[in-house]
Amino acid sequence: PGSLLHDNANSKHVLIWKKFCIDKCENFINTYMDFFKLTEQKGKTSIINDFYMFNDVHFNGNGSKFIAEVITKKLISNDNL
């Protein structure tokens, strides 16, 4: 939730993991942009309430489902790999 509130889609975290994966990973799948697109449509608070456990940094069932759908779509389409 903190990332959605205080970062952007090209945050330091994204850059660190992308750089890390250049030589060490088969694919880098970035879901940040998908979350930030949703926050533009529904608002940050709404997405945090809908996708995270209450007062926790972990995803709830809705958040896990969203991530699974995004990753599946990206793997099938080779989008952002």
TAMOJO-V118303 format. One record per helix or strand of 3 or more residues. SS is the DSSP state (2 for helix, 1 for strand). FROM is the first residue (numbers start at 1). TO is the last residue. Records with the same first field share a line. If there is no record, write none. Layout:
# TAMOJO-V118303
SS->FROM-TO, FROM-TO
This chain:
# TAMOJO-V118303
2->2-6, 12-24, 32-42, 44-51, 61-77
